[in-house]
Amino acid sequence: MPAVPKPMVSESLQAACDNAIRTARRGDTRSSVGLARHAYRLARQESQEAELEALNAMALCQGANGSHIESIATSIDAFRLARQTGHRSGAAYALTTMAAGASFILDADKVVLDMLAVCRGEADALEDSVLLARVLNTLGLVYGNLQRFDEADREYDAGIQLVLNSAPRAGVVTPAYLMSGNKAFLAVLRAKSAPEVQRESSQADAERRIEYVLAIANREANIDAQARALFCLGQLRALQGRYDESLTAFEDTLERANRIRHNPRLIDTYIEVSKLYAAQEKYELALEALEQAFEIADANRPTNKVYVACEGMEVMYRSVARLREAAHYRAKTVRERESFIRENELAVRDLTAFWRTVAAGQASDQTLTVGA
């Protein structure tokens, strides 16, 4: 069937949705979710199209806050509503956010890349620069997780150029500095895996990228962007063996992540702090950091960081010859890893089944707005 043109959403509702997204991008991700929920309540009194706009804004804000399960669930609601209303771009926005959330918590790379390929095609067909910028940024994240660094860099660079040359709203939804921050993290990943002959140059590149995004974050007083840049700096300093500077960067990261209650960043940072202490044979301090990571991860399942923290505690207890505790956490690591694998397999199965239904409808009509 032919694509249905996007109906108008009231200026006040669009402004409410954009305000939630701007708030998320400024780093106050927790407040952004509340603003998006308020926009959704208003939208339900307006129209289905307004409701769809608000659902997609809320899913984005939930993902920015690290609440990936909620983000995926909201994206599914948005996708179903987009199908009911024949809204191609709304469906593609929902799928892009869904793919981003899945890339963080599930081992479903093939499905995620297939989703994003379709969304990219939709963005091109609709000439939607706002959607395309989101797709390019998400592709960069996925390729980075797969250590396909050159491809990730290429997608980020394309996204940054697109935002700089497009209408302002593309930069509201996916700011250029956000992708620059992702490039900084990518550079740290590249430095960690670099062969010895490239070690110095790769670390220098990471340093330049981190300095660039940290300057922007400080200028904009963006707490989340600061935390992301400082986390990258902590990892780089640890890689360089500059442990005091690394610890300072991680402490600054924790302070900011605690302020906005960004649980995934808190978990990752505590785990990195534990590695830092372990490298200096400060095993008790490493254990304290791992206990913090476990407590937060346990309250934010599903995440593989639960068994990662348990595994770390096993190693630390063994390092201080507390073998009973080490055995306890060894057994717990096995249970938690098996539990996560089962949960992941079920979630990937459901996501794959969902995507097959979407793909079947898309193949029959060449759009995202038909099918079960």
Secondary structure, 3 states (H helix, E strand, C coil): CCCCCCCCCCHHHHHHHHHHHHHHHHCCHHHHHHHHHHHHHHHHCCCHHHHHHHHHHHHHHHHHCCCHHHHHHHHHHHHHHHHHHCCHHHHHHHHHHHHHHHHHHCCCHHHHHHHHHHHHHHHHHHCCHHHHHHHHHHHHHHHHHCCCHHHHHHHHHHHHHHHHCCCHHHHHHCCHHHHHHHHHHHHHHHHHHCCHHHHHHHHHHHHHHHHHHHHHHHHHCCHHHHHHHHHHHHHHHHHCCCHHHHHHHHHHHHHHHHHHCCHHHHHHHHHHHHHHHHHCCCHHHHHHHHHHHHHHHHCCCCCCHHHHHHHHHHHHHHHCCCHHHHHHHHHHHHHHHHHHHHHHHHHHHHHHHHHHHHHHHHHHHCCCCCCC
